[in-house]
């Protein structure tokens, strides 16, 4: 049983160059990948590179109470929204009982993140009863119908096609009439018929019919008609108020944008709630000409509602065959429906850019916040302040590294060269991997992460010290360096693995149970702990095997750190053969 083990040990001793070549190849490959990706420096967090800090104050919305459960839910949704934009190291946390702090690092689209984070995202699918350009984009229409809409395009029976960016004013041979009269007639007719307004029976230019009772009542109909007529979506103050606080079961008005032109909409009661969207993602249509699309999947209840409403809308003419996707009172898209959509899935296409499609998918996926939030303050953290903190962190790291090196040189002398070479290899691997993790998983180096890297210097040095002390113990027992290196390794290896496992376990627990910047500390600590194991096994041990064959270390030079006299070593161990014959007496295995 002993012979195979000795054979494997001899094989490992004779080929330490393989391990050194392997780690050298890994360093070259990772460094090449870093330069090929164009990210040659680690991505910095908000405290080092600067960024935006947003303070939001919660307020009860439609009966929702400001409590810990709703605040925690809001933090979770905001985190998902920000991460959906490709932002990492964004810190979203509660402050007090009704405030949420959002820190967004520089280098991301902070404006878009600011809009999505603070957006309540009450999302509804409402049938479009009437729509037309508003403000400067509007002009007196010669049509007997005020609604501006394109004719439905042929579409698949399994998905609606968005025409929100393709609306055009319709025309006919009828004589021009006043816009107000036309609007009044369309609003009244639309409200009479609910989500399926019938063509107007009033002669062109005639008086508007009196409001009749509808689902929302006669008085509400008149108010809604007047509000739609007076609405000017080109004015920011009116646009901000349109559709606000509208109840899902009532008709409402809202503003949207088609191309670059403001549009105003008259919308019926909500047919589908945004919380019934199970999943949404932005995809590129490679087979058609629609470009970027948003694919949606509804839950069981939403799928049935969506099939019912699209079945009704498909029977109508434009624009009453459209449904408006309303986010916080703003129509973000108004696709038309040519066929009933069944199966619980659909897509929205409307000549979106990639960013627009991803933004809409992000809002659809992550749903509504349980509370409304009012923006209290927006603070910009300058890069100058972050640079000072980074400089302080790097200075602290340099001082710590210098003290470790000084200790190694004084105490271990020649062995300090092995330790410093191992620290350099570990530092190169850490830097390159952090640079690659920036574009790969959006890892950002913040100040706590720098602290984790500084702590890792001590952890890495501990591993070298454990191995060196094991070797010196073997030399004190009287062994020469080459066998001492190999005999010390199994015991040192177990100690290093146990020590690093405890450090990695602590980092993993810290990463799981904490949020924000503390996770950066835990992640860096865990990463450097894993790299410590790699460096000790593939670099430090093979390098010691090679150096043991050199006279400077092998003969125990007094500056090598392995001098038997300085270590108080016993006389060298020497095996003697047992004399043959029955008269042979016991032989002392330790003989000078």
C-alpha positions as MATLAB code, in Angstrom:
seq = 'XXXXXXXXXXXXXXXXXXXXXXXXXXXXXXXXXXXXXXXXXXXXXXXXXXXXXXXXXXXXXXXXXXXXXXXXXXXXXXXXXXXXXXXXXXXXXXXXXXXXXXXXXXXXXXXXXXXXXXXXXXXXXXXXXXXXXXXXXXXXXXXXXXXXXXXXXXXXXXXXXXXXXXXXXXXXXXXXXXXXXXXXXXXXXXXXXXXXXXXXXXXXXXXXXXXXXXXXXXXXXXXXXXXXXXXXXXXXXXXXXXXXXXXXXXXXXXXXXXXXXXXXXXXXXXXXXXXXXXXXXXXXXXXXXXXXXXXXXXXXXXXXXXXXXXXXXXXXXXXXXXXXXXXXXXXXXXXXXXXXXXXXXXXXXXXXXXXXXXXXXXXXXXXXXXXXXXXXXXXXXXXXXXXXXXXXXXXXXXXXXXXXXXXXXXXXXXXXXXXXXXXXXXXXXXXXXXXXXXXXXXXXXXXXXXXXXXXXXXXXXXXXXXXXXXXXXXXXXXXXXXXXXXXXXXXXXXXXXXXXXXXXXXXXXXXXXXXXXXXXXXXXXXXXXXXXXXXXXXXXXXXXXXXXXXXXXXXXXXXXXXXXXXXXXXXXXXXXXXXXXXXXXXXXXXXX';
ca = [
       0.000    0.000    0.000;
       2.907    2.343    0.694;
       4.643    1.902   -2.643;
       1.926    3.496   -4.876;
       1.676    6.425   -2.530;
       5.408    7.018   -2.722;
       5.231    6.775   -6.489;
       2.544    9.428   -6.727;
       4.509   11.671   -4.365;
       7.649   11.298   -6.427;
       5.714   12.088   -9.595;
       4.248   15.236   -8.050;
       7.686   16.321   -6.858;
       9.318   15.787  -10.225;
       6.845   17.895  -12.214;
       6.118   21.102  -10.297;
       6.586   23.004  -13.553;
       3.204   21.786  -14.769;
       1.371   23.596  -11.993;
       3.368   26.780  -12.554;
       2.711   26.582  -16.309;
      -1.010   26.088  -15.655;
      -1.373   29.168  -13.479;
       0.760   31.180  -15.910;
      -1.535   30.177  -18.795;
      -4.583   31.146  -16.699;
      -3.103   34.583  -15.962;
      -2.256   35.182  -19.621;
      -5.713   34.033  -20.784;
      -7.581   36.167  -18.248;
      -5.413   39.199  -18.966;
      -5.981   38.764  -22.700;
      -9.720   38.543  -22.106;
      -9.589   41.721  -20.028;
      -7.868   43.697  -22.795;
     -10.107   42.148  -25.463;
     -13.238   43.244  -23.575;
     -11.937   46.797  -23.316;
     -12.538   46.891  -19.541;
      -9.016   47.211  -18.182;
     -10.009   48.648  -14.815;
     -12.568   47.458  -12.250;
     -15.945   49.173  -12.339;
     -16.216   51.518   -9.370;
     -19.197   51.933   -7.057;
     -20.971   55.156   -6.134;
     -18.740   55.903   -3.143;
     -15.591   55.739   -5.290;
     -16.701   56.904   -8.737;
     -19.580   59.164   -7.747;
     -23.214   58.832   -8.724;
     -26.724   59.764   -7.649;
     -28.430   59.324   -4.305;
     -32.251   59.560   -4.259;
     -34.404   59.889   -1.151;
     -38.041   58.802   -1.532;
     -40.799   59.305    1.038;
     -43.641   56.794    1.139;
     -47.293   57.720    1.365;
     -50.380   55.545    1.567;
     -51.949   54.794   -1.802;
     -55.542   53.642   -2.258;
     -55.805   52.165    1.210;
     -52.287   50.697    1.467;
     -50.681   51.345    4.829;
     -47.094   52.502    5.273;
     -45.774   49.540    7.241;
     -42.677   47.341    7.288;
     -44.155   44.684    4.981;
     -45.090   47.193    2.259;
     -41.755   49.021    2.602;
     -39.807   45.758    2.255;
     -41.880   44.848   -0.811;
     -41.183   48.260   -2.337;
     -37.436   47.871   -1.724;
     -37.464   44.451   -3.392;
     -39.326   45.731   -6.470;
     -37.068   48.781   -6.762;
     -34.012   46.545   -6.544;
     -35.317   44.362   -9.375;
     -36.141   47.404  -11.497;
     -32.689   48.902  -11.088;
     -30.987   45.581  -11.763;
     -33.216   45.156  -14.807;
     -31.561   48.288  -16.222;
     -28.143   46.671  -15.896;
     -27.249   48.680  -12.807;
     -25.303   46.850  -10.155;
     -24.070   47.885   -6.742;
     -27.135   50.118   -6.597;
     -28.094   50.343   -2.951;
     -31.810   50.354   -2.134;
     -32.628   50.375    1.558;
     -35.117   51.779    4.012;
     -34.331   54.695    6.276;
     -36.607   55.141    9.241;
     -40.214   54.062    8.844;
     -41.238   55.815    5.612;
     -38.095   56.690    3.615;
     -36.180   54.716    1.004;
     -32.647   55.643   -0.079;
     -31.526   54.642   -3.590;
     -27.851   55.036   -4.513;
     -27.067   54.658   -8.227;
     -23.373   54.538   -9.239;
     -21.971   56.684  -12.032;
     -21.631   55.061  -15.445;
     -25.284   54.005  -15.644;
     -28.365   55.725  -17.022;
     -29.167   57.394  -13.715;
     -31.974   59.492  -15.211;
     -33.875   56.452  -16.453;
     -33.180   54.613  -13.210;
     -34.470   57.597  -11.247;
     -37.705   57.599  -13.257;
     -38.308   53.865  -12.871;
     -37.333   53.592   -9.210;
     -39.716   56.299   -8.055;
     -42.530   55.284  -10.387;
     -45.424   53.695   -8.560;
     -46.146   51.687  -11.707;
     -49.887   51.230  -11.405;
     -50.305   49.414  -14.685;
     -53.615   48.793  -16.476;
     -54.760   47.687  -19.903;
     -57.649   49.963  -20.880;
     -59.658   50.000  -24.127;
     -59.161   53.158  -26.201;
     -62.445   54.959  -26.855;
     -60.974   57.964  -28.689;
     -57.552   59.448  -29.371;
     -56.040   62.282  -31.345;
     -52.996   64.561  -31.489;
     -52.892   67.188  -28.796;
     -51.447   70.674  -28.513;
     -49.149   71.827  -31.294;
     -49.514   68.507  -33.093;
     -53.291   68.872  -33.308;
     -55.048   70.607  -36.209;
     -58.725   71.077  -37.088;
     -59.873   67.769  -38.463;
     -62.150   67.666  -41.539;
     -63.247   64.225  -40.478;
     -66.571   63.363  -38.982;
     -64.636   61.421  -36.369;
     -62.097   62.978  -34.079;
     -60.135   59.838  -33.556;
     -56.818   59.572  -35.266;
     -55.815   56.066  -35.990;
     -54.317   53.911  -38.631;
     -56.125   51.014  -40.155;
     -55.281   47.756  -38.543;
     -52.395   45.953  -40.104;
     -52.662   42.269  -40.830;
     -51.345   40.501  -37.776;
     -50.865   37.100  -36.284;
     -53.773   35.525  -34.535;
     -51.636   34.909  -31.487;
     -50.409   38.395  -30.786;
     -51.426   42.023  -31.086;
     -49.372   44.403  -33.160;
     -48.703   47.854  -31.798;
     -49.695   50.786  -33.935;
     -48.918   53.396  -31.324;
     -46.178   54.887  -33.453;
     -48.094   54.730  -36.698;
     -51.190   56.840  -36.049;
     -52.220   59.227  -38.783;
     -55.103   61.640  -39.063;
     -57.950   60.218  -41.103;
     -59.819   62.299  -43.672;
     -63.063   62.262  -45.633;
     -64.973   64.436  -48.017;
     -67.196   65.970  -45.362;
     -67.058   69.657  -44.709;
     -64.810   71.017  -41.936;
     -66.338   71.428  -38.534;
     -65.106   72.756  -35.257;
     -62.824   70.522  -33.279;
     -64.748   71.044  -30.070;
     -68.023   69.896  -31.585;
     -66.438   66.816  -33.069;
     -64.702   65.937  -29.824;
     -67.888   66.352  -27.853;
     -69.815   64.032  -30.151;
     -67.103   61.364  -30.117;
     -66.689   61.427  -26.355;
     -70.434   61.145  -25.757;
     -70.884   58.340  -28.273;
     -67.917   56.460  -26.932;
     -69.118   56.718  -23.361;
     -72.624   55.614  -24.364;
     -71.296   52.399  -25.873;
     -68.668   51.717  -23.240;
     -65.623   50.180  -24.906;
     -67.331   49.806  -28.282;
     -68.507   53.233  -29.411;
     -70.838   53.297  -32.353;
     -70.546   55.763  -35.243;
     -72.061   59.136  -34.586;
     -75.611   59.649  -35.783;
     -75.507   63.392  -35.302;
     -75.204   65.446  -38.506;
     -71.857   67.030  -39.038;
     -71.738   70.409  -37.428;
     -74.892   69.749  -35.397;
     -75.177   70.244  -31.683;
     -73.566   67.752  -29.381;
     -75.987   65.260  -27.905;
     -76.757   65.559  -24.261;
     -74.882   63.220  -21.987;
     -76.817   60.128  -21.137;
     -76.383   57.884  -18.164;
     -73.575   55.399  -18.572;
     -71.445   53.182  -16.435;
     -69.938   56.206  -14.758;
     -73.120   58.282  -14.494;
     -74.370   61.265  -16.476;
     -72.560   63.926  -14.469;
     -69.266   62.080  -14.699;
     -69.777   61.686  -18.442;
     -70.194   65.404  -18.904;
     -67.128   66.130  -16.791;
     -65.070   63.595  -18.697;
     -66.260   65.014  -22.021;
     -65.244   68.519  -20.966;
     -61.915   67.303  -19.595;
     -61.067   65.440  -22.812;
     -61.995   68.450  -24.943;
     -59.886   70.833  -22.857;
     -56.913   68.503  -22.394;
     -53.666   69.752  -23.943;
     -50.988   67.080  -23.532;
     -48.289   69.389  -24.864;
     -48.440   71.296  -21.569;
     -46.449   69.561  -18.810;
     -48.784   70.606  -16.004;
     -51.870   69.186  -17.744;
     -49.978   66.080  -18.832;
     -48.899   65.392  -15.258;
     -52.461   65.623  -13.919;
     -54.241   63.709  -16.697;
     -55.445   60.324  -15.523;
     -54.042   60.668  -12.025;
     -55.969   58.919   -9.238;
     -58.298   57.308  -11.807;
     -60.010   54.219  -10.456;
     -59.641   50.988  -12.445;
     -63.397   50.575  -12.886;
     -64.011   54.052  -14.336;
     -63.309   55.694  -17.681;
     -60.575   58.278  -17.729;
     -58.418   60.519  -19.895;
     -54.669   60.199  -20.341;
     -51.742   61.487  -22.351;
     -49.228   59.610  -24.435;
     -46.674   60.126  -27.158;
     -46.749   58.880  -30.743;
     -43.356   59.370  -32.316;
     -42.443   62.764  -30.886;
     -45.982   64.164  -30.885;
     -48.199   64.366  -27.788;
     -51.464   62.433  -27.996;
     -54.518   62.480  -25.782;
     -56.699   59.479  -25.094;
     -60.162   58.697  -23.821;
     -59.945   55.323  -22.110;
     -62.553   52.898  -20.840;
     -62.481   50.928  -17.567;
     -59.434   48.714  -17.024;
     -59.783   45.267  -18.540;
     -56.539   43.724  -17.258;
     -54.392   44.678  -14.277;
     -50.612   44.915  -14.641;
     -50.176   42.555  -11.689;
     -51.612   39.807  -13.913;
     -48.609   39.994  -16.256;
     -46.495   37.002  -15.240;
     -43.442   37.797  -17.350;
     -42.313   40.325  -19.942;
     -39.091   40.540  -21.911;
     -37.673   42.560  -24.787;
     -36.779   40.505  -27.868;
     -35.704   41.347  -31.394;
     -37.882   40.104  -34.253;
     -35.415   38.479  -36.627;
     -38.066   37.181  -39.025;
     -40.175   40.317  -39.493;
     -39.684   44.024  -39.919;
     -41.100   45.121  -36.575;
     -37.701   45.228  -34.827;
     -37.734   45.207  -31.045;
     -40.821   43.746  -29.374;
     -42.031   43.154  -25.835;
     -43.278   39.622  -25.213;
     -45.804   39.198  -22.402;
     -47.080   36.153  -20.554;
     -50.180   36.447  -18.355;
     -51.224   34.358  -15.391;
     -54.403   32.264  -15.660;
     -56.762   35.059  -14.576;
     -55.041   37.634  -16.771;
     -55.022   35.300  -19.771;
     -58.802   34.915  -19.619;
     -59.402   38.649  -19.193;
     -56.980   39.457  -21.989;
     -58.693   36.999  -24.345;
     -62.085   38.516  -23.557;
     -61.072   42.144  -24.039;
     -59.088   41.493  -27.238;
     -62.018   39.534  -28.616;
     -64.267   42.558  -28.125;
     -61.735   45.065  -29.411;
     -61.107   43.076  -32.584;
     -64.710   43.737  -33.664;
     -64.256   47.525  -33.658;
     -62.780   50.043  -36.056;
     -59.730   52.151  -35.270;
     -59.092   53.522  -32.741;
     -61.696   51.573  -30.761;
     -59.818   48.356  -31.584;
     -56.838   49.531  -29.522;
     -56.048   49.014  -25.877;
     -53.932   51.499  -23.995;
     -51.147   50.276  -21.726;
     -51.416   52.874  -18.974;
     -48.581   53.270  -16.497;
     -49.283   55.740  -13.695;
     -51.797   57.623  -15.855;
     -49.466   57.780  -18.901;
     -50.224   55.780  -22.054;
     -46.887   54.142  -22.819;
     -48.234   52.171  -25.786;
     -51.571   51.679  -27.582;
     -51.402   48.572  -29.789;
     -54.401   47.607  -31.904;
     -55.972   44.156  -32.047;
     -57.072   42.414  -35.216;
     -57.927   39.027  -33.679;
     -58.754   37.708  -30.215;
     -55.569   36.804  -28.332;
     -55.746   33.457  -26.585;
     -53.139   31.250  -24.980;
     -52.039   33.694  -22.303;
     -49.203   35.310  -24.263;
     -48.837   38.247  -26.614;
     -46.288   40.672  -27.904;
     -46.275   44.426  -28.338;
     -44.430   45.876  -31.308;
     -44.332   49.484  -32.379;
     -40.957   50.375  -33.852;
     -39.388   50.450  -30.406;
     -35.724   51.083  -29.859;
     -33.911   48.506  -27.762;
     -33.906   50.809  -24.755;
     -37.634   51.559  -25.089;
     -38.489   47.860  -25.378;
     -36.356   46.907  -22.384;
     -37.774   49.758  -20.311;
     -41.368   48.747  -21.065;
     -40.579   45.074  -20.374;
     -38.945   46.080  -17.110;
     -42.054   47.932  -15.949;
     -44.364   45.112  -17.030;
     -42.242   42.435  -15.330;
     -41.754   43.974  -11.927;
     -45.248   45.262  -11.386;
     -46.622   47.928   -9.105;
     -45.223   49.273   -5.889;
     -47.586   48.851   -2.937;
     -47.115   52.518   -2.000;
     -46.735   55.854   -3.694;
     -43.442   57.671   -3.252;
     -42.622   61.337   -3.319;
     -39.105   62.346   -4.276;
     -37.598   64.255   -1.356;
     -34.080   64.919   -2.588;
     -31.612   63.961   -5.302;
     -27.951   64.282   -4.347;
     -25.060   63.927   -6.745;
     -21.922   62.341   -5.295;
     -19.014   63.861   -7.177;
     -16.179   61.792   -8.541;
     -13.738   64.045   -6.660;
     -15.078   62.875   -3.298;
     -15.038   59.277   -4.506;
     -11.455   59.732   -5.707;
     -10.395   60.900   -2.260;
     -11.992   57.853   -0.659;
     -10.385   55.540   -3.220;
      -7.008   57.182   -2.589;
      -7.442   56.686    1.161;
      -8.426   53.046    0.665;
      -5.487   52.323   -1.626;
      -3.126   54.081    0.791;
      -4.406   51.914    3.643;
      -3.922   48.819    1.484;
      -0.379   49.866    0.564;
       0.539   50.467    4.222;
      -0.882   47.093    5.220;
       0.962   45.337    2.406;
       4.220   47.100    3.283;
       3.949   45.994    6.927;
       3.300   42.398    5.879;
       6.289   42.425    3.522;
       8.505   43.963    6.204;
       7.507   41.257    8.653;
       8.180   38.525    6.095;
      11.611   39.909    5.205;
      12.683   40.239    8.850;
      11.354   36.893   10.003;
      11.604   34.639    6.938;
      14.416   36.310    4.980;
      14.843   34.370    1.714;
      11.434   32.748    2.065;
       9.924   36.220    1.877;
      10.669   36.164   -1.876;
       8.305   33.202   -2.244;
       5.643   34.946   -0.176;
       5.935   38.210   -2.121;
       5.836   36.413   -5.471;
       2.677   34.603   -4.323;
       1.118   37.890   -3.204;
       1.879   39.425   -6.598;
       0.249   36.507   -8.421;
      -2.792   36.718   -6.135;
      -3.041   40.490   -6.706;
      -2.854   40.083  -10.505;
      -5.579   37.433  -10.522;
      -7.789   39.522   -8.222;
      -7.411   42.666  -10.333;
      -8.029   40.921  -13.668;
     -11.053   38.968  -12.411;
     -12.604   42.097  -10.857;
     -12.134   43.941  -14.154;
     -13.858   41.096  -16.031;
     -16.697   40.817  -13.510;
     -17.672   44.454  -14.138;
     -19.157   43.868  -17.615;
     -20.011   40.218  -16.887;
     -22.135   40.479  -13.725;
     -22.023   44.274  -13.178;
     -19.743   43.946  -10.148;
     -18.682   47.354   -8.851;
     -15.756   47.944   -6.534;
     -16.839   50.075   -3.597;
     -15.009   51.146   -0.456;
     -16.096   48.103    1.632;
     -14.895   45.880   -1.227;
     -11.497   47.567   -1.020;
     -11.526   46.801    2.716;
     -12.269   43.165    1.872;
      -9.242   43.080   -0.427;
      -7.065   44.550    2.350;
      -8.273   41.913    4.819;
      -7.481   39.273    2.187;
      -3.798   40.252    2.323;
      -3.678   38.907    5.873;
      -5.599   35.744    4.939;
      -3.215   35.036    2.065;
      -0.166   35.704    4.230;
      -1.543   33.294    6.860;
      -1.522   30.479    4.316;
       2.134   31.062    3.460;
       3.094   31.297    7.118;
       1.363   27.994    7.931;
       3.286   26.227    5.160;
       6.608   27.857    5.995;
       6.290   26.955    9.678;
       5.506   23.352    8.814;
       8.665   23.208    6.690;
      10.743   24.707    9.491;
       9.311   22.191   11.953;
      10.505   19.377    9.698;
      13.972   20.952    9.496;
      14.081   21.210   13.296;
      13.430   17.468   13.370;
      16.647   16.988   11.413;
      15.362   16.575    7.857;
      16.902   18.239    4.829;
      14.888   20.766    2.829;
      13.665   18.594   -0.052;
      11.940   15.954    2.103;
      10.879   18.651    4.551;
       8.973   20.489    1.784;
       7.053   17.364    0.820;
       6.386   16.084    4.351;
       5.202   19.505    5.516;
       2.721   19.933    2.641;
      -0.038   17.432    3.657;
      -0.347   18.906    7.165;
      -0.114   22.504    5.938;
      -2.639   21.773    3.179;
      -5.262   20.576    5.641;
      -4.763   23.632    7.838;
      -4.939   26.037    4.879;
      -8.111   24.427    3.528;
      -9.866   24.504    6.904;
      -8.861   28.119    7.505;
      -9.943   29.279    4.043;
     -13.191   27.316    4.271;
     -14.104   29.135    7.488;
     -13.297   32.512    5.873;
     -15.306   31.654    2.741;
     -18.255   30.427    4.812;
     -18.282   33.671    6.791;
     -18.134   35.687    3.547;
     -20.972   33.642    2.012;
     -23.241   34.096    5.045;
     -22.459   37.806    5.137;
     -23.246   38.125    1.430;
     -26.609   36.374    1.819;
     -27.918   38.144    4.904;
     -26.777   41.689    4.047;
     -27.558   44.183    1.286;
     -25.852   47.054   -0.472;
     -22.260   47.934    0.215;
     -21.661   45.219    2.809;
     -22.234   42.676    0.062;
     -19.271   44.184   -1.768;
     -17.063   43.447    1.241;
     -18.374   39.884    1.483;
     -18.021   39.228   -2.248;
     -14.419   40.469   -2.377;
     -13.498   38.508    0.740;
     -14.970   35.312   -0.701;
     -13.295   35.843   -4.087;
      -9.845   36.458   -2.617;
     -10.234   33.453   -0.302;
     -10.860   31.168   -3.269;
      -7.909   32.698   -5.116;
      -5.740   32.093   -2.033;
      -6.375   28.346   -2.339;
      -5.569   28.448   -6.059;
      -2.313   30.368   -5.535;
      -1.092   28.178   -2.650;
      -1.779   24.929   -4.509;
      -0.667   25.920   -8.008;
       2.082   28.453   -7.294;
       3.499   28.527   -3.739;
       3.882   24.745   -3.273;
       5.413   24.059   -6.738;
       7.725   27.056   -6.358;
       8.990   25.760   -3.005;
       9.594   22.351   -4.600;
      11.784   23.977   -7.251;
      13.660   26.206   -4.795;
      14.430   23.247   -2.548;
      16.682   21.977   -5.345;
      18.764   25.149   -5.279;
      21.876   25.285   -3.117;
      20.962   28.601   -1.493;
      17.847   27.096    0.078;
      18.763   23.396    0.007;
      22.000   23.865    1.942;
      20.284   26.076    4.515;
      22.075   29.380    3.898;
      21.710   31.669    6.903;
      19.830   34.251    4.756;
      17.495   31.636    3.291;
      15.316   31.516    6.404;
      15.884   27.760    6.558;
      19.223   27.562    8.377;
      19.098   24.506   10.702;
      21.405   26.168   13.232;
      19.259   29.282   13.476;
      16.155   27.123   13.810;
      17.707   24.938   16.522;
      17.520   21.830   14.377;
      18.587   18.365   15.527;
      21.389   16.480   13.819;
      20.429   15.248   10.347;
      18.344   12.081   10.187;
      20.134    9.162    8.635;
      18.800    5.702    7.955;
      21.093    2.761    8.775;
      20.700   -0.821    7.710;
      20.004   -3.424   10.317;
      22.966   -5.851   10.528;
      22.245   -9.349    9.291;
      22.134  -12.212   11.666;
      20.341  -13.091   14.866;
      22.922  -11.312   16.966;
      22.071   -7.954   15.532;
      20.868   -5.629   18.225;
      18.493   -2.663   17.966;
      19.718    0.294   16.016;
      18.898    3.868   16.912;
      17.131    5.399   13.883;
      18.580    8.819   14.744;
      22.293    8.677   14.365;
      24.673   11.585   13.732;
];
